[in-house]
């Protein structure tokens, strides 16, 4: 086998390796960017005192699934009070355009003034 053939194979190998590394880096960077942009969500919550309502928020996409756990014991603005009200628990949070799994949550959302 001539020496030129080995050199050509090495060049092809290195170029292929560089291209694959670049593609993997671009995919990883795209995933990071996707998780950082903010989205509108709605949450079915219960306030201290028992009143249930729909709470709206704008959070990073990566926080949507964690929001149910984050909201408990936080104070949030509500449409019926000038002061923030304390959340007793959150039942479910979904993207604004999505439907809730709960019939009660969908009913509350439909009754929400717009």
C-alpha positions, 0 to 999 in steps of 0.5 A: 500500500502506498504511503499517500493512501494512508495519509489520505485515510488519516485526513478523511478520518480527522475531517469526519471526526471534526464534523461529528464533534461540531454536529454534537456541539450544535445539538447540545447548544440548541438544547441549552437555548431551548430550555432558557426561553420563557413560556406562558403557563397556567396553574390550578392552585388553592390559596390558604383558606381554600379558594381555588383559582387559575394562576398565570405565570411566565417562566423558563421552559425548564421550570414548567414541570417543577412549578407545581412544587415551587408554588406551595407557600409562595405569595402570588398576585390574584385578581380579587385582592390588591395584596398577594395571597399565599398558595396552599398547594398547586394541583397542576401547571400546563402551557397556556394553550394546553388543556388541564388534565383536571375537569375542575381546572378546565372549568375554572379556566373557562370561568376566568375573566379575560 
